[in-house]
Amino acid sequence: MAHPDDAEFTCTGTLALLAAKGWAVHTATMTAGDCGSAKQPPEQISKVRRGEAADAAKLLGGSYHCLECDDIFIMYDRNTLVKAIRLIRHVKPQIVFAPSPCDYMVDHETTSRIVQTACFSAGMVNIETPGAPAFEPVPYLYYVDAFEGKDIFGKQILPDILVDISPVMSVKEQMLCCHKSQRDWLLKHHGVDRYVEFMKDMSRTRGAQIGKGFAEGFRQHLGNAFAKDNILKRELGDLVHSK
């Protein structure tokens, strides 16, 4: 994801379901959230937010990684791409979740492109990432919901895969609550004083589409070189609803 807490809003219910099936979980962000405070300077809030993200990942027995880019200045450039490719090669994931290609802020959209390229090029041996060799196959890639479920013109972006996360909603909530620093920030910057409830509202909206309490929505990247079968359906069975 782009920032700490992005995953908790969009996909940690599905990660929790996968973890319960024995999958190893890694969460990663492009930035440490250095602009996520109106009071603390970048170095201080970044340290706080790295800790919060790591604490959330630990609830799934997982690990947290940060590529140490800066908020608002996530760039689709060689240096950033190499860092992302190195991380993908280090973890060797079978499934990757990325932000929606169209979202309310460019950090999310740029991260989406970077992750797509990192997955696609993870097996290209002529791209050098010392200590992290190329590997195949290309990971499965899923895009999470846009944060408001809409594009920048207010038109709905509808997922074609919905995962029933009702059995693990309490875990998703606990993970989001690890990000204590963000409640005051969102209140000041976005006028949002319903940090957890905003996440629940997102999940309820998707859940209602499949007659469940809570769900997370995804779109699968099906372009050339990417797998076409739905591994989430294979792993999570009836909890996954595809359109």
N, C-alpha and C positions, 0 to 999 in steps of 0.2 A: 504494500500500500504506500501512499504518499506520506502519511503522518501517523504518529501514535494515536490510537483509538479509532482509526478508520476501519480496521478489521473488525473491531468489537461491534461497530454499528452494522456491518454488512455481511460478515461470513463466519464469525466464530461459533455460531450454532452448528453450522455444517462441520467446522473443524472439530468441535466437541464430539459430534456423532462419529466422525472418522477416527478420532483418538480412542473412543470406546471400542472401536473395531480393531485396535492395535496399531493404527497408523502413527508414525512419528510426525510431530507437528513443529514447523518452524514459522514464526511470524517475522516479517521484515518491513522496514519503512525506509523510504528515501531520505527523510529528514528525521531529526530528533525533536522537531516541533519547536524550533528556536524562537518563533514569533507567536507562540501560543500563550502569551501573557501580556497584560497591560501594566504589570508591576515589576516583574523579575527580568533582569537582563538576559540576553540570549544564552550565555554559558550556563547560568543558574537554572533557567527553566528547562534547558536541554537535558541537564543532568537529572532533574526531577522526572522528566517525561521518559527518558530511557529506563529509569528504574520502574516507573509505572507499567511500561510496556513489557518489561521483563517479568514483573510480578504477574501480569495477566497471562503471559505465555506459560508460566510455571503451573498455573491452574490446570493446564492440559498436559503437564509433564513436558512442555515444549521449550524451545530456545528462541531468543529474540536477536535479530540482527539489524543494524542501522548502517546505511551507506554514507551517512554524514554529509548529505547535501544540505542546502539552506532552504527554509520555507520561502516560497514565491520564486526562488531562483533554481528550481529543478530544470536542468537543461538536457535537451536531446542532443548530446555531443559525445565525442569519442571518449573522454575521460569518464563520464557518467555511465555510458554504455559498457565500458570495460569493467567497471565496478559491479554493475548488475550481472554481466555475464559470468564474472568470477564467482559471485555469490551463488548463482544457479548451478554452476559447475561444482562448487564446494558442497552444496546440499544434495545435489542430484535428485531433485524432486520428481515424482511421477505425476503429481497434480499441482498446478499453480493457480492461484486466484489473484486477479488484478483489478484495478479500478475500471469503471465504465469508460469506454473511449470518448463518451460525451457526458460531461458532468458540469456542476455549477462553477468549478474553478479549474484553472489551467494546470495547477500542480497535479491534480488527479488525472487529467487527460494526458499530460506528458508522461506521467508514471505508467499509464496504460500502454503507451507506445513503447516505452523503454522495456517494459516487461515482455511485451510481445516479441520484440527484437532479441532480447536476451534468451528467451526460450527457443526461438527459431535458429539462433546462431550458436547455441551451446555445443553443438557437435562439429563446428567448423574449426578444424585443427590449425588453420593458418591465422586464427585470432589467438594471440598468446596471452595467457593468464597464468603466470608462473605459480606453481603449487596447486593449481586447480585445472587438471587436464580436461580436454573436451570429452563429451560423453553423448551417447545416443540411447534411446530415441528422444525426439522432441517431446517435452512434457505435455500432458493435457492442460489446456488453458481455458479458464472460465473467467468471465467478467462479472463482477458483482453489480448490484443495483446502483444506479445513480442515486445520490443522496436524497433528492426530493422526488425520485422516480420520474423526473422530467429532464428534457434537454434545456439548453439556454434560452429557447424560445417558448418554453412552457408547455411543450408537447410531451405527452407521456412516452416513456421508454418502457416497453413491456418485456419482461423476461419470458423465455420459453421453457425454463426449467425452474421448478419451485421445490424446495426441500422443506419438509415438515420438521421444524425444530422444536415443537412443543415439548418433547421429552427432555430437552436440555436447555430450556429457556432460562432456568435459574442459573446455570453455568454461564451462559452468555451475559446475563445481568451482572454476575459477580465479576466477570472479566472487565466489563465496561466500568464498573465501580472502582476498579483499580486506578483509573485515570482521574484521581481526585482533583488534580490541578485545573482541569478543564471546565468544571462547572462555572466558576466565577468568570473565566475568560469568555465562555459562550454567552453568559448573561450580559457581559459588557459589550462584546463585539457583534453578537447576533441577536441579542434580545431574547435568548432562549434560557428559560429558568426551569426546564423540564428535561434535563440531560438524559436520564434513564427513560422517562416516559416518551421522549422523542424516538428513541430506539425501539421501544415497544410498539409505538404507533406504526412505525415502518414495518415491523414484523407482523403486526395484526393485519395490516392492509394486505400483505402478501398471503397471510394465512387464510383470510376470508375468501381468496380466489380459489382455494382448494378445499374449503370447508373445514379448515383446521384453525387452532388457536393462534399459532405463530408460524411463519415461514420466512425463508430467505430466497431471493430471486437471482437467477444467473442466466447468462447467455454464453454458449460454448463457442470458442474460436474454431472454425471448421475450414480454415484456409489450407492451401497446399502445404504438405509436410506435417500437418497436425492430425492427430487421430480423429476419426469420425464417430466412433462409438462413444456412448455416455458412461464413463467409468463411475460416475456418482450413482447412477441407477444400478450398476452391477454391484457396487459395494454397499449401498444403503437401501436397496430394494424398494419396498412400498412407501418409504418415506419420501421418495423422489417422484415428482409428478411432472411429466413432459407434455408439452403442447405439440 
